Amino acid sequence: MSDEFINADSPVESTDESSVQGARWYAVQVASGCEKKVKSNLEQRLQTLDVVDRIVQIEIPQTPTIKLRKDGSRASSEEKVFPGYVLVRMVMDDETWQVVKNTPNVINFVGAEQTRRYGRGRGHVKPMPLSPPEVQRIFRKTQEQAPVVKVDMEAGDKIVVLSGPFKDFEGEVIEVSPERGKLKALLSIFGRDTPVELEFNQVRKEN
């Protein structure tokens, strides 16, 4: 048996009701922006290579996000908790290690780098399973977190008010509060710059 991996004897708590003896969660580093592609390819490979009984779950932890468009409308989406990583619950052995490691766009397992026994250059990485508390914390975050509002505005941006008592007023953003879905802007009212609090969907960013 290769020493490229470590054996995991005790099962880790899963995010579903199924349990496979010896299955642990591992973090796998993948090429930037290829998380979904790796997940899809790996799901196909484990079927083709007949390791579905040992590679039992593949997840890309994500949290809900609400993105505000320039016209003030909202679009629901999801944001990756760990960009560049995919989590795989598996029984680690030579075959499953090869299946994951040889999946296109997979860089390596997260683990402890070991020095080479001979020759020059970097050694190989011994995959290290995530601890049960780590796994619980990651998936609890994805399940319990309220949607985060993302807005393409920051202090100094010029805006125009779309609705409310200050409709058609122009101003400059001085503070953005994504968690509250609001911002403060300086509007010229009666010839004086006055700070006004506005909802994100009340304004449009000027180019």
Secondary structure, 3 states (H helix, E strand, C coil): CCCCCCCCCCCCCCCCCCCCCCCEEEEEEECCCCHHHHHHHHHHHHHHCCCCCCEEEEECCEEEEEEECCCCCEEEEEEECCCCEEEEEECCCHHHHHHHHCCCCEEEECEEECCCCCCCCCCCEEECCCCHHHHHHHHHHHHHCCCEEEECCCCCCEEEECCCCCCCCEEEEEEEECCCCEEEEEEEECCEEEEEEEEHHHEEECC
